[in-house]
Amino acid sequence: MRYDAIVIGAGMSGLAAAIRLGSFGKRVCVLEKQANLGGLNTFYERNGRVIETGLHALTNYGSLVSGKGAVARLLRHLGINWKQLRLAPQKLSEIRFGDLRLQFGNDPEVFFDQLKTFFPSESLQLRELIDERLLPYEHTSMHEGQLSARQVLQEWLANRSLTEIILLPVFFFGSPREHDLDFKTFSVLFRSIFLEGLARPTGGIRELIRCLHRRLEELGIEVRLNCCVTRLVTRHDRITRVELTDGETLEADLFISCAGWPETWNLLDQPSIPRPPVGRLSFVEVVAFLAKCPRDLGITQSLIFFAITPEAEHRCPKDLVDCRRGVMCLPGNFSYETDGDPQLSKLVRITVLANPERWDELTPPEYEQRKTQVSQQIFREVFGRLFTVEPAVEFLEVATPRTIRSYTGRLRGAIYGSPEKLYDGRTPYGNLLICGTDQGLVGIVGALTSGVLVANQYLLRSMVDV
C-alpha cells in the first residue's frame, strides 16, 4: 500500500505532523506500536484510577489566551481552538533552592519581584539579558544550538546561585544534556515558562488527546495502533518503504519519525552514517494519590522545582535515583473554572533523576521489589523534606527508565532524546524527517510545534515542485 506520508509514532509531534499534512489533503498513515495515542504523554487506568504520563503543565499560556504569537499560530495550524482545552492556569509555583524559596506565576512580574528581594543587584541584569540576548521562537541557528546556556548566563549574571535557580525548571522541562543545555533550547523554555506561563487542561492530558484524535478523524487520517515498525528499507539516500512485524510493507513519498533519531537510525536496514549519541538523562516518576487534597494540608503550589542540596548537579546519578533534585506537580492546585477531576485534586507527581543502567541490572523480582522501595523512598524523602506534614497515601504508581523505554522505545529511557539535535529535522536521507525532542523542541507545545514545522517543510517543497 502507498501513502503520501507515513508517520512513525503517535506522540504529540507525530500527531501534529499528520494533522498538518492531512489538512492539505495528503494521504497519511500513522503507525504506533502501543494501544494508545500520545506516546510519552498519555494515560491509562490502574486500580480504578486514571494515571497520566508526561504532562506536568502546558507552557505558553499567555500566548494561547491572547491569541497572538507562535503558540497561538500553532493551534490554528492544527485546527484546534485553545478554548477546547479548557485550560486552568497555575496559581503560584515555586523554586526551592536549598533554603531559598522563589515564587513565580503567569504574571512575569511575580518572578522579577522575587528577584528584587533575593538578588537585587542581579534582577536588572536578567532583564537586560532577556531584552538583548534571549532568542525569539523562530530562531533556528545551528550556531546558537551549540552555545552553552550555562556559559551565557554566567557571562551576564555574577551570582552563580541565580544561574542554577534559573536553570533548574528549564532542566526538568527539557534538557537532554547533563548539567547544561544549548542556548536555543534555553531561550525557548525560559520564555515559555517564566514569560508566558503555565496551565493544565481541565481534563488533563486526555483533553488534548481527544482534540487531536477528533482532528485525525475529521481529516480521514489512518491510524494503526499496536503496529510496530521493524525496518526502514533504504535505497541510496532515500527510504523506499517500512516493514511491519507482521511482514506487511508500506510505501510512501515521505517518512516522518517521532521515535527519536538514534531509535530511527536503528531501524535503517543499511545505515550509511554514524549512529547519533543516545541521551544519558532519564527519570523515575512517582504518582501518589493522597487521602486528602494537598490544599487541605496547607499546600497551595501548582509546581515545585527543588534542589534540596544546592550543590547536587543535574547528572545521571550513580544510584538508582537521586532525590536531591526534581519537580513536584500538584494538579489540584491549578485555577479550574469548575472543580475539575476529583481524582486529580488528591494527586501528587514527583519526578527525580534516575540511572538507566542500574535499573537494567535488576532481575525481574529485584526490579519489582526496588520499584516499590524506591517509590516510597522518593515520596518520603522529597515530600517529607519539602513539607512538615505526613499525608496518608492511598495508592502509589511508579515509572522507571525501563517503563519509559518499554512504552516509548526511547533508548536508555532518555525522554529528552539525543544531546545532538537535528534542528531542521532533516536527516541524510532525503525523504526522512525527524520531529519531536530530537529536533530540539521539547515539552508538549514544543513537540506539537516540531510536527507542524517538519510537515510545513514537505508542503513547501511540494509546492515548489509543482
Secondary structure as the mmCIF struct_conf table of DSSP 4:
data_model
#
loop_
_struct_conf.conf_type_id
_struct_conf.id
_struct_conf.beg_label_comp_id
_struct_conf.beg_label_asym_id
_struct_conf.beg_label_seq_id
_struct_conf.end_label_comp_id
_struct_conf.end_label_asym_id
_struct_conf.end_label_seq_id
STRN STRN1 ARG A 2 ILE A 8
STRN STRN2 GLY A 11 GLY A 11
HELX_RH_AL_P HELX_RH_AL_P1 MET A 12 GLY A 22
TURN_TY1_P TURN_TY1_P1 SER A 23 GLY A 25
STRN STRN3 VAL A 28 LEU A 31
BEND BEND1 LYS A 33 LEU A 37
STRN STRN4 GLY A 38 GLY A 38
TURN_TY1_P TURN_TY1_P2 GLY A 39 LEU A 40
BEND BEND2 ASN A 41 ASN A 41
STRN STRN5 PHE A 43 ARG A 46
TURN_TY1_P TURN_TY1_P3 ASN A 47 GLY A 48
STRN STRN6 ARG A 49 GLU A 52
BEND BEND3 GLY A 54 GLY A 54
BEND BEND4 HIS A 56 HIS A 56
STRN STRN7 LEU A 58 LEU A 58
BEND BEND5 THR A 59 THR A 59
HELX_RH_AL_P HELX_RH_AL_P2 TYR A 61 SER A 66
TURN_TY1_P TURN_TY1_P4 GLY A 67 GLY A 67
BEND BEND6 GLY A 69 GLY A 69
HELX_RH_AL_P HELX_RH_AL_P3 ALA A 70 LEU A 78
TURN_TY1_P TURN_TY1_P5 GLY A 79 GLY A 79
HELX_RH_3T_P HELX_RH_3T_P1 TRP A 82 LEU A 85
STRN STRN8 LEU A 87 PRO A 89
STRN STRN9 GLN A 90 GLN A 90
STRN STRN10 SER A 93 PHE A 97
TURN_TY1_P TURN_TY1_P6 GLY A 98 ASP A 99
STRN STRN11 LEU A 100 PHE A 104
BEND BEND7 ASN A 106 ASP A 107
HELX_RH_AL_P HELX_RH_AL_P4 PRO A 108 PHE A 118
TURN_TY1_P TURN_TY1_P7 PRO A 120 GLU A 122
HELX_RH_AL_P HELX_RH_AL_P5 SER A 123 GLU A 132
TURN_TY1_P TURN_TY1_P8 ARG A 133 ARG A 133
HELX_LH_PP_P HELX_LH_PP_P1 LEU A 134 PRO A 136
TURN_TY1_P TURN_TY1_P9 TYR A 137 GLU A 138
HELX_RH_AL_P HELX_RH_AL_P6 MET A 142 GLN A 146
BEND BEND8 LEU A 147 LEU A 147
STRN STRN12 SER A 148 SER A 148
HELX_RH_AL_P HELX_RH_AL_P7 ALA A 149 TRP A 156
BEND BEND9 ALA A 158 ALA A 158
HELX_RH_AL_P HELX_RH_AL_P8 ARG A 160 GLY A 174
BEND BEND10 ARG A 177 ARG A 177
TURN_TY1_P TURN_TY1_P10 GLU A 178 HIS A 179
STRN STRN13 ASP A 182 ASP A 182
HELX_RH_AL_P HELX_RH_AL_P9 PHE A 183 PHE A 190
HELX_RH_PI_P HELX_RH_PI_P1 ARG A 191 LEU A 195
BEND BEND11 GLU A 196 GLU A 196
STRN STRN14 ALA A 199 PRO A 201
TURN_TY1_P TURN_TY1_P11 THR A 202 GLY A 204
HELX_RH_AL_P HELX_RH_AL_P10 ILE A 205 GLU A 218
TURN_TY1_P TURN_TY1_P12 LEU A 219 GLY A 220
STRN STRN15 GLU A 222 ARG A 224
BEND BEND12 LEU A 225 ASN A 226
STRN STRN16 VAL A 229 ARG A 235
TURN_TY1_P TURN_TY1_P13 HIS A 236 ASP A 237
STRN STRN17 ARG A 238 LEU A 244
TURN_TY1_P TURN_TY1_P14 THR A 245 ASP A 246
BEND BEND13 GLY A 247 GLY A 247
STRN STRN18 THR A 249 SER A 257
BEND BEND14 ALA A 259 ALA A 259
HELX_RH_AL_P HELX_RH_AL_P11 TRP A 261 TRP A 265
TURN_TY1_P TURN_TY1_P15 ASN A 266 LEU A 267
STRN STRN19 LEU A 268 LEU A 268
BEND BEND15 ASP A 269 GLN A 270
BEND BEND16 ILE A 273 ILE A 273
HELX_LH_PP_P HELX_LH_PP_P2 PRO A 274 GLY A 279
STRN STRN20 SER A 282 LEU A 290
BEND BEND17 ALA A 291 LYS A 292
HELX_RH_3T_P HELX_RH_3T_P2 PRO A 294 LEU A 297
TURN_TY1_P TURN_TY1_P16 GLY A 298 GLY A 298
BEND BEND18 SER A 302 SER A 302
STRN STRN21 LEU A 303 ALA A 307
BEND BEND19 ILE A 308 THR A 309
TURN_TY1_P TURN_TY1_P17 PRO A 310 GLU A 311
BEND BEND20 HIS A 314 ARG A 315
BEND BEND21 LYS A 318 LEU A 320
STRN STRN22 VAL A 321 CYS A 329
HELX_RH_3T_P HELX_RH_3T_P3 PRO A 331 ASN A 333
STRN STRN23 PHE A 334 PHE A 334
BEND BEND22 GLU A 337 THR A 338
HELX_RH_AL_P HELX_RH_AL_P12 PRO A 342 SER A 345
TURN_TY1_P TURN_TY1_P18 LYS A 346 LYS A 346
STRN STRN24 LEU A 347 ALA A 354
HELX_RH_AL_P HELX_RH_AL_P13 PRO A 356 ASP A 360
TURN_TY1_P TURN_TY1_P19 GLU A 361 GLU A 361
BEND BEND23 LEU A 362 LEU A 362
HELX_RH_AL_P HELX_RH_AL_P14 PRO A 364 ILE A 378
HELX_RH_PI_P HELX_RH_PI_P2 PHE A 379 PHE A 383
HELX_RH_AL_P HELX_RH_AL_P15 GLY A 384 LEU A 386
BEND BEND24 THR A 388 THR A 388
STRN STRN25 VAL A 393 ALA A 399
HELX_RH_AL_P HELX_RH_AL_P16 PRO A 401 THR A 408
HELX_RH_3T_P HELX_RH_3T_P4 LEU A 411 GLY A 413
TURN_TY1_P TURN_TY1_P20 ILE A 415 TYR A 416
BEND BEND25 PRO A 419 GLU A 420
TURN_TY1_P TURN_TY1_P21 TYR A 423 ASP A 424
STRN STRN26 ARG A 426 ARG A 426
BEND BEND26 PRO A 428 TYR A 429
TURN_TY1_P TURN_TY1_P22 GLY A 430 ASN A 431
STRN STRN27 LEU A 432 ILE A 434
BEND BEND27 GLY A 436 GLY A 436
HELX_RH_3T_P HELX_RH_3T_P5 THR A 437 GLN A 439
TURN_TY1_P TURN_TY1_P23 GLY A 440 GLY A 440
HELX_RH_AL_P HELX_RH_AL_P17 GLY A 443 ASP A 465
#
